[in-house]
Amino acid sequence: MQTRWEVIIVGGGAAGLWAAGTAAARGKRVLVLEKNNKAGVKILMSGGTRCNITHNCDSRKIAEAFGKNGRVLLSVLSRLSPQDVVRQMELEGVATKIEETGKIFPASDRAIDVRDAVVRRLAREGASLVTGAAVQFVRPLPVENTGFEVAVQIQGQPQTILTCDSVVITTGGLSYSGCGTNGDGYPWAREMGHTITALRPALTPLVSSEAWVHELSGITLDDAEVSARIMGDDGKQAKIERSSSRGGLLWTHFGCSGPTAMNVSRCFSDRDPKSPASLSVDLLPDVSREACEQWLLDAAKDSNRTIANVLSQRIPKRIASTLLAVLGSNNDIHTSELSKKLRNGLVERLKALNVPIHGTRGYPKAEVTAGGVSLNEVNFQDMQSRKMPGLFFAGEILDLDGPIGGFNFQAAWSTGHTAGLYA
């Protein structure tokens, strides 16, 4: 293998593979170094091995999904939009489909088709991909020279020092450690003058120690609205960005999972462990409190029915039983015995069921990492470092994390594409 390259990309995930294809298409001599024995491991694992490629919306909606930090994505999305990604996938022979939620998947439901498409693209354009290549360090060459040196250990070979004009760091974060992600890009970025904002797991399941929560294990709600509630030092509820989500919710033996719980998990990763925290669950998001109360008042006119049976018309029976138990009642109580106190208690829990949260399942189960290379130190017009010319970043190593639904992959494709255009 030659030791001098124009562009070296460290990390063969979504951002790195896309960047390689784009840079090579410009005629650059490009090398991708991936420490795993195969590229795109996280692509292969994502979406239950289906790979949620992107989301069916415009670029502005993609940026908005990331909250206040998402504004920086508008420039890279103008160069590679969700529609552009779909077109490129189809050019590579990967037909796509749009699901009801707006998620876009390969029509085959095979993540390997997506991974193979981006690898095929970079190979066709002339980029080189080496797997089983663990990078020890990335650093600038001495002042009298230009470019960077990269120390790499390829399996079964002695350490090799490679040099390049530009280096693109796409090593990901700390999420899904089973993919080999261990945050090795962060110290390199720090050594080259960059700030790494607080790191924490995001899109990870929530943990509750409450026995009644565990008893609901296995129940899925197709449509619930959840809100993270965390108390501040002043005893008041803290204001948190992106603290609400609507969609599916799964009750588990350890707490809560599913898209809604995972979308707000970043709020619980941020909190002081001593701060009381809970998940407020609206079990009937399309029904107002007033309508809920009227429904129960109307049901009380039929004295032959139990309250549990009435509730199970709209929520799973096991949840209905749990609500009654939490309120000190039982399944056998009839609607004729529905007191005002019990009715008010049911309405409150139907619209704002309080689930104490004691933590998250952390990085091993997290789909992305919140925090990373400070966005103020990267020029999103070209993804180049504002601290060191020739150094580029793309993908999850940046301080960007979006919700479930293909948003994070779109950010990886787009930042990788822009880095590839200018590296």
C-alpha positions as CSV (number, residue, x, y, z in Angstrom):
1,M,0.0,0.0,0.0
2,Q,1.3,3.4,-0.9
3,T,2.1,5.7,2.0
4,R,1.2,9.1,0.4
5,W,-2.4,10.1,-0.3
6,E,-4.3,13.2,-1.1
7,V,-7.2,12.4,1.3
8,I,-7.3,9.9,4.2
9,I,-10.6,9.2,5.8
10,V,-10.5,7.7,9.2
11,G,-13.7,5.7,9.8
12,G,-15.6,3.6,7.4
13,G,-19.2,4.3,8.5
14,A,-21.9,6.2,6.8
15,A,-20.2,9.6,6.7
16,G,-16.8,8.2,5.8
17,L,-18.0,5.9,3.0
18,W,-20.0,8.7,1.4
19,A,-17.2,11.2,1.8
20,A,-14.8,8.8,0.0
21,G,-17.1,8.4,-3.0
22,T,-17.5,12.1,-3.3
23,A,-13.8,13.0,-2.9
24,A,-12.7,10.3,-5.3
25,A,-15.2,11.5,-7.9
26,R,-13.3,14.8,-7.9
27,G,-10.2,12.9,-9.0
28,K,-8.6,12.8,-5.5
29,R,-6.5,9.8,-4.4
30,V,-8.5,8.7,-1.4
31,L,-7.9,6.1,1.3
32,V,-10.5,5.0,3.9
33,L,-9.2,3.3,7.0
34,E,-11.7,1.2,9.0
35,K,-10.7,-0.7,12.1
36,N,-13.4,-3.3,11.9
37,N,-13.1,-6.3,9.6
38,K,-15.9,-4.9,7.5
39,A,-17.1,-1.4,6.7
40,G,-20.4,0.1,7.7
41,V,-21.0,-2.1,10.7
42,K,-23.5,0.4,12.2
43,I,-25.3,0.6,8.9
44,L,-25.7,-3.1,8.9
45,M,-27.1,-3.1,12.5
46,S,-29.4,-0.1,12.2
47,G,-33.2,-0.3,11.9
48,G,-33.2,-3.9,13.0
49,T,-30.9,-4.7,10.1
50,R,-33.2,-2.8,7.7
51,C,-31.4,0.6,7.8
52,N,-33.6,3.7,7.9
53,I,-31.8,5.5,5.2
54,T,-33.4,9.0,5.6
55,H,-36.7,10.7,6.2
56,N,-39.4,11.7,3.7
57,C,-39.3,15.4,4.3
58,D,-37.5,18.5,3.1
59,S,-34.1,19.7,4.3
60,R,-35.5,22.3,6.6
61,K,-37.5,19.6,8.5
62,I,-34.3,17.5,8.8
63,A,-32.5,20.5,10.3
64,E,-35.4,21.4,12.7
65,A,-35.4,17.8,14.1
66,F,-32.0,18.4,15.6
67,G,-33.2,21.4,17.6
68,K,-31.1,24.6,17.9
69,N,-27.9,22.9,16.8
70,G,-29.6,21.7,13.6
71,R,-29.4,25.2,11.9
72,V,-25.8,24.4,10.9
73,L,-27.0,21.5,8.7
74,L,-28.9,23.7,6.3
75,S,-25.8,24.4,4.2
76,V,-24.8,20.7,3.9
77,L,-28.4,19.7,3.2
78,S,-28.5,22.1,0.3
79,R,-25.7,20.0,-1.3
80,L,-27.2,16.6,-0.4
81,S,-30.9,16.5,0.5
82,P,-33.0,13.5,1.5
83,Q,-34.2,13.4,-2.1
84,D,-30.6,13.4,-3.4
85,V,-29.8,10.4,-1.1
86,V,-32.8,8.5,-2.4
87,R,-31.8,9.2,-6.0
88,Q,-28.2,8.1,-5.4
89,M,-29.4,4.9,-3.7
90,E,-31.6,4.2,-6.7
91,L,-28.7,4.9,-9.1
92,E,-26.8,2.2,-7.2
93,G,-29.6,-0.2,-7.7
94,V,-31.2,0.1,-4.2
95,A,-35.0,0.7,-4.6
96,T,-36.5,2.5,-1.6
97,K,-39.9,2.7,0.1
98,I,-41.6,5.2,2.3
99,E,-43.3,3.9,5.4
100,E,-46.3,5.5,7.1
101,T,-44.1,7.2,9.7
102,G,-42.1,8.9,6.9
103,K,-39.1,6.6,7.4
104,I,-37.4,5.6,4.2
105,F,-36.0,2.1,4.0
106,P,-34.5,-0.1,1.2
107,A,-37.4,-1.9,-0.5
108,S,-35.6,-5.1,0.2
109,D,-35.5,-4.4,4.0
110,R,-31.8,-5.4,3.8
111,A,-29.3,-3.0,5.4
112,I,-26.5,-4.8,3.6
113,D,-27.9,-3.4,0.3
114,V,-27.4,0.2,1.6
115,R,-23.9,-0.6,2.9
116,D,-22.9,-2.3,-0.4
117,A,-24.2,0.7,-2.4
118,V,-22.0,3.2,-0.7
119,V,-19.0,0.9,-0.9
120,R,-19.7,0.2,-4.5
121,R,-19.9,3.9,-5.2
122,L,-16.5,4.7,-3.7
123,A,-14.8,1.8,-5.4
124,R,-16.2,2.8,-8.8
125,E,-14.9,6.3,-8.3
126,G,-11.4,4.9,-7.5
127,A,-11.2,5.3,-3.7
128,S,-9.4,2.6,-1.7
129,L,-10.9,1.0,1.4
130,V,-8.8,-0.9,3.9
131,T,-10.5,-2.8,6.8
132,G,-8.9,-4.2,9.9
133,A,-6.9,-1.0,10.0
134,A,-6.7,0.5,13.5
135,V,-5.4,4.1,13.6
136,Q,-3.2,5.0,16.5
137,F,-2.9,8.7,15.9
138,V,-3.7,11.6,13.5
139,R,-1.5,14.7,13.7
140,P,-0.2,17.5,11.6
141,L,3.1,17.2,9.9
142,P,5.9,19.5,11.1
143,V,5.5,23.2,10.4
144,E,7.8,23.2,7.4
145,N,5.5,20.7,5.6
146,T,1.8,20.6,4.9
147,G,-0.7,17.9,5.6
148,F,-1.0,15.2,8.2
149,E,0.5,11.9,9.3
150,V,-1.6,8.9,10.3
151,A,-0.3,5.9,12.1
152,V,-2.1,2.7,11.3
153,Q,-1.8,-0.9,12.4
154,I,-3.2,-3.2,9.8
155,Q,-3.8,-6.7,11.0
156,G,-0.7,-8.9,10.9
157,Q,1.5,-6.0,9.8
158,P,3.8,-3.6,11.6
159,Q,2.7,0.0,12.2
160,T,2.8,2.1,9.1
161,I,3.0,5.9,9.0
162,L,0.9,7.4,6.1
163,T,0.8,11.0,5.0
164,C,-1.9,13.0,3.3
165,D,-2.8,16.6,2.3
166,S,-6.2,16.4,4.0
167,V,-7.7,14.2,6.7
168,V,-11.4,13.5,7.4
169,I,-12.3,12.2,10.8
170,T,-15.5,10.1,10.7
171,T,-14.9,7.8,13.6
172,G,-18.4,8.2,15.1
173,G,-19.0,8.5,18.9
174,L,-19.5,6.1,21.8
175,S,-22.8,4.6,20.9
176,Y,-23.3,0.9,20.0
177,S,-19.9,-0.1,21.4
178,G,-20.5,-3.5,19.8
179,C,-19.8,-1.8,16.5
180,G,-16.3,-1.0,17.6
181,T,-17.0,2.7,18.4
182,N,-15.0,3.8,21.4
183,G,-14.6,7.5,20.8
184,D,-11.0,7.3,19.5
185,G,-11.5,10.4,17.3
186,Y,-12.2,12.7,20.3
187,P,-8.6,12.8,21.7
188,W,-7.2,13.4,18.2
189,A,-9.6,16.3,17.8
190,R,-8.6,17.7,21.2
191,E,-4.9,17.4,20.4
192,M,-5.5,19.5,17.3
193,G,-7.2,22.3,19.2
194,H,-10.8,21.3,19.3
195,T,-13.3,21.4,22.1
196,I,-15.4,18.3,22.8
197,T,-18.7,19.2,24.4
198,A,-20.2,17.0,27.1
199,L,-20.7,13.4,25.8
200,R,-23.8,11.4,26.8
201,P,-25.8,8.5,25.3
202,A,-28.9,9.4,23.2
203,L,-31.6,7.3,21.6
204,T,-31.2,4.7,24.3
205,P,-33.9,2.9,26.4
206,L,-35.0,4.3,29.8
207,V,-34.7,2.5,33.1
208,S,-37.3,2.5,35.9
209,S,-37.1,0.7,39.2
210,E,-40.9,0.7,39.7
211,A,-42.4,-2.8,40.0
212,W,-45.7,-1.8,38.3
213,V,-43.7,-0.6,35.2
214,H,-42.0,-4.0,34.9
215,E,-45.3,-5.7,35.1
216,L,-46.4,-4.0,31.9
217,S,-43.4,-5.6,30.1
218,G,-44.2,-6.5,26.5
219,I,-47.1,-4.1,26.0
220,T,-46.8,-1.7,23.0
221,L,-48.7,1.5,22.5
222,D,-48.8,2.6,18.8
223,D,-49.6,6.2,19.6
224,A,-48.6,7.9,22.9
225,E,-47.1,11.3,23.7
226,V,-44.3,11.4,26.2
227,S,-42.6,14.3,28.0
228,A,-39.4,14.2,30.1
229,R,-39.8,15.9,33.5
230,I,-36.7,16.7,35.4
231,M,-36.6,18.8,38.5
232,G,-34.0,21.5,38.8
233,D,-32.0,22.6,41.9
234,D,-34.7,25.2,42.6
235,G,-37.3,22.5,42.9
236,K,-39.0,23.6,39.7
237,Q,-39.3,21.6,36.5
238,A,-36.3,22.2,34.3
239,K,-36.7,23.6,30.8
240,I,-35.2,21.1,28.4
241,E,-34.9,21.2,24.6
242,R,-36.5,18.3,22.7
243,S,-38.2,16.9,25.8
244,S,-41.4,15.6,24.1
245,S,-42.1,13.0,21.5
246,R,-45.1,11.3,20.0
247,G,-45.3,7.8,18.5
248,G,-44.7,4.2,19.7
249,L,-43.9,3.3,23.3
250,L,-42.8,-0.1,24.5
251,W,-43.0,-1.2,28.1
252,T,-40.1,-3.5,29.0
253,H,-38.8,-5.5,31.9
254,F,-36.4,-2.7,32.7
255,G,-38.5,0.4,31.9
256,C,-39.5,2.0,28.6
257,S,-38.3,1.8,25.1
258,G,-39.6,2.4,21.6
259,P,-39.2,5.6,19.5
260,T,-40.8,8.1,22.0
261,A,-38.9,7.0,25.0
262,M,-35.6,6.8,23.1
263,N,-36.1,10.2,21.5
264,V,-36.3,11.9,24.9
265,S,-33.6,9.8,26.5
266,R,-31.0,12.5,25.9
267,C,-32.8,14.6,28.6
268,F,-32.2,11.9,31.2
269,S,-28.6,11.3,30.2
270,D,-28.0,15.1,30.8
271,R,-29.6,15.2,34.3
272,D,-27.9,15.2,37.7
273,P,-28.5,11.7,39.0
274,K,-29.8,13.2,42.3
275,S,-32.5,15.2,40.4
276,P,-36.0,13.6,40.5
277,A,-37.0,12.6,37.0
278,S,-40.0,11.0,35.4
279,L,-41.6,10.3,32.0
280,S,-45.1,11.7,31.6
281,V,-47.1,9.6,29.3
282,D,-50.3,10.7,27.5
283,L,-52.1,7.5,26.8
284,L,-54.8,9.1,24.7
285,P,-53.0,12.1,22.9
286,D,-56.0,12.8,20.6
287,V,-58.5,13.0,23.5
288,S,-58.7,16.1,25.7
289,R,-59.0,15.9,29.5
290,E,-62.6,17.2,29.2
291,A,-63.5,14.5,26.7
292,C,-61.9,11.8,28.9
293,E,-63.9,12.9,31.8
294,Q,-67.1,13.0,29.8
295,W,-66.4,9.5,28.5
296,L,-66.1,8.2,32.1
297,L,-69.2,10.0,33.1
298,D,-71.2,8.5,30.2
299,A,-69.8,5.1,31.1
300,A,-71.0,5.4,34.7
301,K,-74.6,5.3,33.4
302,D,-74.1,1.6,32.5
303,S,-73.9,0.0,36.0
304,N,-73.4,-3.5,34.6
305,R,-69.9,-2.9,33.4
306,T,-66.7,-2.8,35.3
307,I,-64.4,0.3,35.0
308,A,-61.6,-2.0,33.8
309,N,-63.7,-3.1,30.9
310,V,-64.6,0.5,30.0
311,L,-60.9,1.5,30.1
312,S,-59.8,-1.4,28.0
313,Q,-61.9,-0.1,25.1
314,R,-59.2,2.5,24.6
315,I,-56.0,1.2,26.4
316,P,-54.6,-2.3,26.9
317,K,-56.3,-4.2,29.6
318,R,-53.1,-4.7,31.7
319,I,-52.5,-0.9,31.7
320,A,-56.2,-0.4,32.8
321,S,-55.7,-2.8,35.7
322,T,-52.4,-1.0,36.6
323,L,-54.1,2.4,36.7
324,L,-56.8,1.1,39.0
325,A,-54.2,-0.6,41.2
326,V,-52.1,2.6,41.4
327,L,-55.2,4.5,42.5
328,G,-56.0,1.9,45.2
329,S,-58.9,0.3,43.3
330,N,-59.4,-3.1,41.7
331,N,-60.6,-4.6,38.5
332,D,-64.0,-5.6,39.9
333,I,-65.3,-2.2,40.7
334,H,-68.3,-1.2,38.6
335,T,-69.0,2.0,36.8
336,S,-71.8,2.8,39.3
337,E,-69.1,2.9,42.0
338,L,-67.0,5.5,40.1
339,S,-66.5,8.3,42.6
340,K,-65.4,11.8,41.6
341,K,-62.0,11.2,43.2
342,L,-61.4,8.0,41.2
343,R,-62.7,9.6,38.0
344,N,-60.3,12.5,38.4
345,G,-57.4,10.2,39.2
346,L,-58.1,8.1,36.1
347,V,-58.3,11.2,33.9
348,E,-55.0,12.5,35.3
349,R,-53.2,9.2,34.6
350,L,-54.8,8.7,31.2
351,K,-53.4,12.1,30.2
352,A,-50.2,12.3,32.3
353,L,-49.2,8.9,33.6
354,N,-46.1,9.5,35.8
355,V,-43.3,6.9,35.2
356,P,-40.3,7.5,37.6
357,I,-37.1,7.2,35.6
358,H,-33.9,6.2,37.3
359,G,-31.5,6.2,34.4
360,T,-30.9,4.9,30.9
361,R,-29.3,1.8,29.4
362,G,-26.4,3.9,28.3
363,Y,-24.0,3.7,25.4
364,P,-24.2,-0.1,24.7
365,K,-27.9,0.4,23.7
366,A,-27.6,4.0,22.4
367,E,-28.1,4.6,18.7
368,V,-26.2,7.9,18.8
369,T,-24.0,10.0,21.0
370,A,-25.0,13.5,22.1
371,G,-22.1,16.0,22.3
372,G,-18.9,15.9,20.3
373,V,-16.7,18.3,18.4
374,S,-18.0,21.8,19.0
375,L,-20.0,23.1,16.1
376,N,-18.5,26.6,16.4
377,E,-15.1,25.2,15.5
378,V,-16.2,23.6,12.2
379,N,-17.1,25.5,9.0
380,F,-20.3,23.8,7.7
381,Q,-19.7,25.4,4.3
382,D,-17.0,22.8,3.8
383,M,-16.8,20.8,7.0
384,Q,-13.3,22.0,7.6
385,S,-11.9,22.8,11.0
386,R,-11.7,26.4,11.9
387,K,-8.7,25.5,14.0
388,M,-6.5,23.6,11.5
389,P,-6.7,23.8,7.7
390,G,-6.9,20.5,6.0
391,L,-8.7,18.8,8.9
392,F,-12.3,17.9,8.3
393,F,-15.1,16.3,10.4
394,A,-18.3,14.5,9.5
395,G,-20.9,12.3,11.1
396,E,-21.6,11.4,14.7
397,I,-18.3,12.8,16.0
398,L,-19.9,16.2,15.7
399,D,-22.1,17.7,18.5
400,L,-25.3,16.7,16.6
401,D,-27.9,14.1,17.5
402,G,-31.3,13.8,16.0
403,P,-34.4,11.7,16.7
404,I,-35.3,8.3,15.4
405,G,-36.4,8.3,11.8
406,G,-33.4,8.4,9.5
407,F,-32.4,11.9,10.6
408,N,-29.0,10.9,11.9
409,F,-28.1,9.0,8.8
410,Q,-29.1,12.0,6.7
411,A,-26.8,14.2,8.7
412,A,-24.0,11.6,8.2
413,W,-24.5,11.4,4.5
414,S,-24.7,15.2,4.0
415,T,-21.8,16.2,6.2
416,G,-19.7,13.4,4.7
417,H,-20.7,14.5,1.2
418,T,-19.7,18.1,1.9
419,A,-16.4,17.0,3.4
420,G,-15.7,15.0,0.3
421,L,-16.4,18.0,-1.9
422,Y,-13.7,20.1,-0.2
423,A,-11.1,17.8,1.4
